[in-house]
């Protein structure tokens, strides 16, 4: 199964008052991962919106393991652990330069019709585009055990 992998750089504007990456930056990085996923499957955000629907988030969870600092390169990996008719659960891992897990999280998102703001079910064709990025329950349980162990 495929994962989205993105290399990110920590810049001065990412740093909070105690000298490490601010927690809100991780949410921005998750959005970068989701955007890269949509691009990778051939459903870039601007095309989705033109077709009358949009992805929205309904839940975000992040566990911070070790801080990230100015100048570090961060490796973001993301995949889908659950793909439903209109929603999905996406997992994210953030690694520092030494490949140590710095943070891990998940988000639940769904597609909505822009007019009604009601959930929009994926067609079988749309759903099939996501399937290469859906990982097994075993991998997701392993990721979840890291979250619950903290």
PyMOL commands that set and color helices and strands:
alter all, ss='L'
color gray80, all
select helices_A, chain A and resi 12-14+23-40+45-50+124-133+137-148
alter helices_A, ss='H'
color red, helices_A
select strands_A, chain A and resi 4-9+53-64+73-83+87-95+101-113
alter strands_A, ss='S'
color yellow, strands_A
deselect
rebuild
show_as cartoon
